[in-house]
Amino acid sequence: MAMSMVLYELVGRDGLRYSQFSWRSRLALAHKGLDASFCPVAVSDKAALAFSGQDKVPVLVDGARVVPDSWAIATYLEEHYPDRPSLFGDATARALAAFAAQWVDRQVVPVLVPLLAIDVVACLDAADAAHLRGQFERAFGATLEELAADRERRIKSFRRTIAPARAVLRATPFLSGARPAYADYALFSIFQWARLVSPFEPLEDGDPVGVWREAMLDLFDGLARSHPSWRERAEAD
């Protein structure tokens, strides 16, 4: 049954899987011990997702079921595969995981993405790069070059934004406690995205979030680490 699953996700040049939201779903599947195949989608190819009734990734297809949106995918996996390890823990923890995902989406992502957007388009083919540049610049009301300007100073705002996570991670290995769960995958997704698309380091040396990030990279036999970072790809070239 699990082998019939397909996760549709964005792909960049040389097969780069760069969607932070798809990474949440990848890690949720790994947490549940579920196998899936992965279908690459170009960001400019909206027709590839028409079957899902919308135009964004990730989209999970599980037999006859079609589930778009990373949070909807997580709740679907939790409800339809209850015999597998829980992504949340219980109803209370599920609500807190939803809060964590919303915090990442509404507070963390908007601070970091503008600073690295210029690096994202450099990882794409020409058509996708032009498409995504247009989306970014319309959304943020500035050119990518303007958004990236002075990011060494502006990154301080990002580091302040993640202070709640830093405070938790000083006391416990993961946001979810002794073991990782969906709240960790939601926050880690933005760091995995940054690692894959940019040489820019968003954390200071010695940040407890950096220790947690390394532990997250090692999960599930190094699932996230097995995808080379921007720096590793540059060194290989």
C-alpha positions as CSV (number, residue, x, y, z in Angstrom):
1,M,0.0,0.0,0.0
2,A,2.7,2.4,1.0
3,M,4.6,1.7,-2.3
4,S,1.8,3.3,-4.2
5,M,2.6,6.7,-2.7
6,V,3.9,9.4,-4.9
7,L,5.1,12.8,-3.6
8,Y,5.1,15.6,-6.2
9,E,7.8,18.2,-5.4
10,L,9.8,21.0,-7.0
11,V,13.0,20.3,-8.8
12,G,15.8,22.6,-9.8
13,R,18.8,22.2,-12.0
14,D,20.6,18.9,-11.7
15,G,17.6,17.4,-9.8
16,L,17.8,19.7,-6.8
17,R,14.9,19.1,-4.4
18,Y,14.6,22.6,-3.0
19,S,11.1,23.0,-1.7
20,Q,11.1,23.5,2.0
21,F,7.4,22.3,2.2
22,S,8.2,19.1,0.3
23,W,11.0,18.5,2.9
24,R,8.4,18.6,5.6
25,S,6.5,15.8,3.8
26,R,9.7,13.8,3.1
27,L,10.6,13.8,6.7
28,A,7.0,13.0,7.8
29,L,7.0,10.0,5.5
30,A,10.4,8.9,6.9
31,H,9.1,9.3,10.4
32,K,6.2,7.1,9.6
33,G,8.5,4.6,7.9
34,L,6.5,4.9,4.7
35,D,8.1,4.5,1.2
36,A,7.1,6.8,-1.6
37,S,8.4,7.6,-5.1
38,F,9.1,11.3,-5.9
39,C,7.9,13.1,-9.0
40,P,9.8,16.2,-9.9
41,V,7.8,19.3,-11.0
42,A,9.2,22.5,-12.5
43,V,8.0,25.6,-10.7
44,S,6.8,27.1,-14.0
45,D,4.8,23.9,-14.9
46,K,1.4,24.5,-13.3
47,A,-0.2,22.0,-15.6
48,A,1.7,19.1,-13.9
49,L,-0.3,19.7,-10.7
50,A,-3.7,20.3,-12.3
51,F,-5.0,16.9,-11.2
52,S,-4.8,18.1,-7.6
53,G,-7.1,21.1,-8.1
54,Q,-4.4,23.6,-7.2
55,D,-0.9,24.6,-8.3
56,K,1.5,24.2,-5.4
57,V,3.7,21.4,-4.0
58,P,3.9,19.2,-2.2
59,V,1.1,16.9,-3.4
60,L,0.9,13.4,-2.0
61,V,-0.9,10.7,-4.1
62,D,-1.7,7.6,-2.1
63,G,-3.7,5.2,-4.3
64,A,-6.9,7.1,-5.2
65,R,-6.3,9.8,-2.6
66,V,-4.8,13.2,-3.6
67,V,-3.6,15.4,-0.7
68,P,-2.0,18.8,-1.4
69,D,-0.3,21.0,1.3
70,S,2.4,19.8,3.7
71,W,0.3,20.2,6.9
72,A,-2.7,18.3,5.2
73,I,-0.2,15.6,4.2
74,A,1.0,15.3,7.8
75,T,-2.5,15.0,9.2
76,Y,-3.5,12.6,6.5
77,L,-0.5,10.3,7.3
78,E,-1.3,10.5,11.0
79,E,-4.9,9.5,10.5
80,H,-4.5,6.9,7.8
81,Y,-1.4,5.2,9.2
82,P,-2.1,5.2,13.0
83,D,-0.1,2.0,13.5
84,R,3.1,3.9,12.5
85,P,5.1,6.2,14.8
86,S,3.0,9.3,15.6
87,L,4.1,12.6,14.0
88,F,2.5,14.6,16.9
89,G,2.1,12.4,20.0
90,D,-1.5,13.2,21.0
91,A,-4.2,15.7,20.3
92,T,-2.6,18.4,22.5
93,A,0.8,17.9,20.8
94,R,-0.8,18.0,17.4
95,A,-2.2,21.4,18.2
96,L,1.2,22.6,19.3
97,A,2.8,21.2,16.2
98,A,0.2,23.2,14.1
99,F,1.2,26.3,16.1
100,A,4.9,25.6,15.4
101,A,4.2,25.2,11.7
102,Q,2.3,28.4,11.6
103,W,5.0,30.2,13.5
104,V,7.6,29.1,10.9
105,D,5.3,30.0,8.0
106,R,4.3,33.4,9.3
107,Q,7.4,34.6,11.2
108,V,10.5,32.7,10.2
109,V,10.1,32.1,6.5
110,P,9.2,35.8,5.6
111,V,12.4,37.0,7.3
112,L,14.9,34.5,5.7
113,V,13.5,33.9,2.2
114,P,14.0,37.5,0.9
115,L,17.7,37.4,1.9
116,L,18.4,34.1,-0.1
117,A,15.9,34.5,-2.9
118,I,18.6,35.6,-5.3
119,D,20.5,32.4,-4.6
120,V,17.4,30.2,-5.3
121,V,16.9,31.5,-8.9
122,A,20.6,30.7,-9.6
123,C,19.8,27.0,-8.9
124,L,17.1,26.9,-11.6
125,D,16.9,26.6,-15.4
126,A,16.3,29.9,-17.2
127,A,12.5,29.5,-17.6
128,D,12.0,28.5,-14.0
129,A,14.4,31.2,-12.8
130,A,12.5,33.9,-14.6
131,H,9.2,32.6,-13.3
132,L,10.3,32.4,-9.7
133,R,12.1,35.8,-9.9
134,G,8.8,37.4,-11.0
135,Q,6.9,35.7,-8.1
136,F,9.4,36.8,-5.5
137,E,9.7,40.4,-6.8
138,R,6.0,40.8,-7.0
139,A,5.5,39.4,-3.5
140,F,8.3,41.4,-1.8
141,G,8.0,44.6,-3.9
142,A,11.7,44.8,-4.6
143,T,14.3,43.3,-7.0
144,L,16.2,40.2,-5.7
145,E,19.4,42.2,-5.8
146,E,17.8,44.8,-3.5
147,L,16.5,42.1,-1.2
148,A,19.9,40.5,-0.8
149,A,21.7,43.8,-0.2
150,D,23.2,44.2,3.3
151,R,22.0,40.7,4.3
152,E,25.0,40.3,6.7
153,R,23.3,43.0,8.8
154,R,19.7,41.9,8.1
155,I,20.3,38.3,9.1
156,K,20.3,39.5,12.7
157,S,16.5,39.9,12.5
158,F,16.2,36.2,11.5
159,R,18.4,35.2,14.4
160,R,16.2,37.1,16.8
161,T,13.1,35.6,15.3
162,I,14.2,32.1,16.1
163,A,15.0,32.9,19.7
164,P,12.1,30.8,21.0
165,A,13.5,27.7,19.3
166,R,17.0,28.6,20.6
167,A,15.6,28.8,24.2
168,V,14.0,25.4,23.9
169,L,17.0,23.7,22.3
170,R,19.2,24.9,25.2
171,A,17.2,22.5,27.4
172,T,16.2,19.6,25.1
173,P,17.7,17.9,22.0
174,F,14.6,18.6,19.8
175,L,11.7,21.0,19.8
176,S,9.5,18.1,20.5
177,G,11.5,16.8,23.4
178,A,13.8,13.8,23.5
179,R,12.9,12.7,20.0
180,P,12.0,14.7,16.9
181,A,8.5,15.1,15.6
182,Y,6.6,17.4,13.2
183,A,7.4,20.7,14.9
184,D,11.1,19.9,14.3
185,Y,10.4,19.1,10.6
186,A,8.6,22.3,10.1
187,L,11.4,24.5,11.4
188,F,14.2,22.3,9.9
189,S,12.6,22.7,6.5
190,I,13.7,26.3,6.2
191,F,17.3,25.4,7.2
192,Q,17.4,22.5,4.7
193,W,16.1,24.9,2.0
194,A,18.8,27.4,2.9
195,R,21.5,24.7,3.0
196,L,20.6,23.5,-0.5
197,V,20.2,26.8,-2.3
198,S,22.7,29.2,-0.8
199,P,26.3,29.5,0.5
200,F,25.1,32.0,3.0
201,E,25.2,30.8,6.7
202,P,22.1,32.0,8.6
203,L,23.5,31.0,12.1
204,E,26.3,32.2,14.2
205,D,29.0,29.8,15.4
206,G,28.0,28.1,18.7
207,D,24.2,28.6,18.2
208,P,22.3,25.7,19.9
209,V,20.1,25.8,16.8
210,G,23.1,24.7,14.8
211,V,23.7,21.7,17.0
212,W,20.0,20.7,16.5
213,R,20.4,21.3,12.7
214,E,23.2,18.8,12.6
215,A,21.2,16.2,14.5
216,M,18.3,16.8,12.1
217,L,20.6,16.2,9.1
218,D,21.5,12.8,10.6
219,L,18.0,11.6,11.1
220,F,16.7,8.6,9.1
221,D,20.2,7.4,8.0
222,G,21.2,10.9,6.9
223,L,18.2,11.5,4.7
224,A,18.6,15.3,4.5
225,R,22.4,15.2,4.6
226,S,22.4,12.8,1.6
227,H,21.3,15.8,-0.6
228,P,24.5,17.8,-1.1
229,S,24.5,21.4,0.2
230,W,25.3,24.4,-2.1
231,R,28.8,24.4,-0.8
232,E,29.3,20.7,-1.4
233,R,28.0,20.9,-5.0
234,A,30.3,23.9,-5.6
235,E,33.3,22.0,-4.3
236,A,32.4,19.0,-6.5
237,D,32.3,21.3,-9.6
